């Protein structure tokens, strides 16, 4: 009688792990900011995603690629 209880517990744990995995995958996809656009105007706090990396504008900017204009003294963080 002990074996069915162990199998039932294993099934419950396996189902729970699958649910957690699917939930974490969905929230990872939702965490990306909108795709950066060279024609868009971004003000301080504006958010954009470029090549899978999220950036936030420190001040007004337009047509400054986040990948090449991010750093301590650049417009993107």
Legacy VTK file of the C-alpha trace (Angstrom):
# vtk DataFile Version 3.0
C-alpha trace
ASCII
DATASET POLYDATA
POINTS 77 float
0.000 0.000 0.000
2.915 2.304 0.460
3.941 2.210 -3.204
0.677 3.773 -4.567
0.987 6.645 -2.089
4.565 7.337 -3.196
3.539 7.234 -6.859
0.636 9.600 -6.201
2.932 12.034 -4.380
5.462 11.884 -7.236
2.699 12.626 -9.756
1.510 15.650 -7.742
5.052 17.012 -7.428
5.736 16.516 -11.142
2.523 18.327 -12.096
3.371 21.205 -9.769
6.872 21.595 -11.230
5.457 21.706 -14.744
3.005 24.422 -13.752
5.748 26.559 -12.185
7.942 26.156 -15.268
5.166 27.271 -17.611
4.268 30.243 -15.431
7.870 31.449 -15.228
8.280 31.155 -18.996
5.185 33.259 -19.614
6.266 36.018 -17.233
9.761 36.122 -18.762
8.246 36.818 -22.171
6.007 39.573 -20.778
8.961 41.361 -19.130
10.387 42.741 -22.404
9.800 46.430 -23.099
8.361 47.532 -26.463
10.856 47.271 -29.320
13.083 50.332 -29.826
12.263 52.467 -32.868
14.670 55.013 -34.373
11.770 57.305 -35.265
10.154 57.244 -31.817
10.750 60.006 -29.286
11.649 58.807 -25.783
11.587 61.074 -22.737
13.174 60.429 -19.344
11.866 57.113 -18.053
10.844 55.909 -21.528
11.421 52.198 -22.017
12.554 50.209 -25.038
13.931 46.767 -25.806
16.697 46.221 -28.355
18.106 42.780 -29.264
16.546 41.214 -26.168
17.927 43.807 -23.718
15.718 46.309 -21.868
16.767 49.973 -21.714
15.373 53.082 -20.036
15.918 56.625 -21.339
17.502 59.095 -18.917
16.318 62.158 -20.871
14.759 63.108 -24.222
16.162 61.152 -27.150
15.392 60.160 -30.713
17.367 57.954 -33.125
20.051 57.075 -30.547
20.466 53.302 -30.539
20.349 51.967 -26.967
23.062 49.394 -27.683
25.574 52.096 -28.665
24.334 54.937 -26.425
24.042 53.287 -23.015
26.342 53.844 -20.097
27.043 56.232 -17.271
27.122 59.396 -19.417
24.857 58.224 -22.279
21.130 58.671 -22.763
20.165 55.014 -22.193
20.539 52.994 -19.007
LINES 1 78
77 0 1 2 3 4 5 6 7 8 9 10 11 12 13 14 15 16 17 18 19 20 21 22 23 24 25 26 27 28 29 30 31 32 33 34 35 36 37 38 39 40 41 42 43 44 45 46 47 48 49 50 51 52 53 54 55 56 57 58 59 60 61 62 63 64 65 66 67 68 69 70 71 72 73 74 75 76
